[in-house]
Amino acid sequence: MDEALELARAKDTKERMAGVERLHQLLGASRKSLSSSEVAALVDCCMDLLKNNNFRVSQGALQALASATVLSGDLLKLHFNALVPAVVERLGNAKQPVRDAARRLLLTLMEKEKKE
């Protein structure tokens, strides 16, 4: 996951998109829980990616966070105060795929909270 996070932090947009895609693939295929440091690194990286002008990068970051929500247990709760406003802001994005990904992430967060 560290390599994917490094790619996602790259300056080049193509590298960022590749990193975001790799993150989404890794998290979607993973069955093991994320550690506290992995969750913190992922949230930190994705918060920056959500501000990116490329809608595919923002969309990928939202999808990666949705996948991470399932694997993070209670660890993601520590980041709710920063994460939720940034995701809600993406609901106003000009691109429909980004708005859909933001809505799905919020629903995933609420469903997870409801179960616990």
Beta strands, then each sheet from edge to edge (+ up, - down):
end
